[in-house]
Amino acid sequence: MSKDDEQQQFKLLQGGRRKSDNKPTKQRPEDQQLPEKNNFPFVADELGRYLEYRKQIGIQRYGTPLQPHNGRDVLLDLFEELIDATTYFAQMIIERDGKLPEQK
């Protein structure tokens, strides 16, 4: 995608508004505070680089990047990945708090 295409897509995502019209606002009282600008990299940029990295791993490991209709059961794959992620999440909580939250 060219830089012009990216800018046009960004404009469409912003509802066609000019940049000067895109002042951040909190719309509901229960919203968290607005994010503070800082010098860290943008998450979307980091995620894009990481997705490309994972694509290359898929090519090395499986001979192809992930594609739909690849003969695998995507729901089972997702279920297994989410179980793994949940296990890592529980580990993080235990390491931080010493235990999992109390059951009610």
C-alpha positions as CSV (number, residue, x, y, z in Angstrom):
1,M,0.0,0.0,0.0
2,S,1.4,3.4,-1.0
3,K,1.7,6.3,1.5
4,D,-1.1,8.1,-0.4
5,D,-3.3,5.0,-0.1
6,E,-2.5,4.8,3.7
7,Q,-3.4,8.5,4.1
8,Q,-6.7,8.0,2.2
9,Q,-7.6,5.0,4.2
10,F,-6.8,6.9,7.5
11,K,-9.1,9.7,6.3
12,L,-11.9,7.2,5.6
13,L,-11.4,5.7,9.1
14,Q,-11.6,9.1,10.6
15,G,-14.9,9.7,8.9
16,G,-13.4,12.0,6.3
17,R,-12.6,14.7,8.9
18,R,-9.6,17.0,8.6
19,K,-6.8,16.3,11.1
20,S,-7.6,19.6,12.9
21,D,-11.1,18.2,13.6
22,N,-9.8,15.1,15.3
23,K,-9.3,16.5,18.8
24,P,-9.4,13.7,21.4
25,T,-12.4,13.8,23.6
26,K,-13.9,11.7,26.4
27,Q,-17.4,11.0,25.5
28,R,-18.7,9.3,28.6
29,P,-18.1,10.1,32.3
30,E,-17.1,6.5,33.0
31,D,-14.3,6.6,30.4
32,Q,-10.8,6.3,31.5
33,Q,-8.5,9.4,31.2
34,L,-7.2,10.1,27.7
35,P,-3.9,8.3,26.9
36,E,-0.8,10.3,27.6
37,K,1.5,10.8,24.6
38,N,5.0,9.5,25.2
39,N,8.2,8.5,23.3
40,F,7.3,4.7,23.1
41,P,6.7,3.2,19.7
42,F,3.1,3.0,18.4
43,V,1.5,-0.4,19.3
44,A,0.0,-0.8,15.8
45,D,3.4,-0.4,14.2
46,E,5.0,-2.9,16.5
47,L,2.1,-5.3,16.0
48,G,2.5,-5.0,12.2
49,R,6.2,-5.9,12.4
50,Y,5.5,-8.8,14.7
51,L,2.8,-10.1,12.4
52,E,5.2,-10.1,9.5
53,Y,7.8,-11.9,11.7
54,R,5.2,-14.5,12.7
55,K,4.2,-14.9,9.0
56,Q,7.9,-15.7,8.2
57,I,8.0,-18.3,11.0
58,G,4.9,-19.9,9.6
59,I,6.5,-20.1,6.1
60,Q,9.6,-21.7,7.6
61,R,7.7,-24.1,9.9
62,Y,4.8,-25.0,7.6
63,G,5.8,-24.0,4.2
64,T,3.1,-21.4,3.8
65,P,1.7,-18.4,5.8
66,L,-1.7,-19.0,7.5
67,Q,-4.5,-19.0,5.0
68,P,-8.3,-19.7,5.2
69,H,-9.6,-23.1,4.1
70,N,-6.2,-24.8,4.9
71,G,-7.7,-28.1,6.0
72,R,-7.3,-27.5,9.7
73,D,-10.0,-27.0,12.3
74,V,-9.6,-23.3,13.1
75,L,-11.9,-23.5,16.1
76,L,-9.9,-26.3,17.7
77,D,-6.7,-24.4,16.9
78,L,-8.1,-21.2,18.6
79,F,-9.4,-23.2,21.6
80,E,-6.0,-24.7,22.2
81,E,-4.2,-21.3,21.8
82,L,-6.7,-19.7,24.2
83,I,-6.1,-22.4,26.8
84,D,-2.4,-21.8,26.5
85,A,-2.9,-18.0,26.8
86,T,-5.2,-18.5,29.8
87,T,-2.5,-20.6,31.5
88,Y,0.1,-18.0,30.9
89,F,-2.3,-15.3,32.2
90,A,-2.9,-17.4,35.4
91,Q,0.9,-17.7,35.8
92,M,1.2,-13.9,35.6
93,I,-1.5,-13.4,38.3
94,I,0.1,-16.0,40.6
95,E,3.6,-14.4,40.1
96,R,2.2,-10.9,40.8
97,D,-0.3,-11.7,43.6
98,G,0.9,-15.1,44.9
99,K,-2.4,-16.8,44.1
100,L,-5.4,-16.6,41.8
101,P,-8.4,-14.5,42.8
102,E,-10.8,-16.1,45.4
103,Q,-13.7,-18.0,43.9
104,K,-17.2,-16.6,44.9
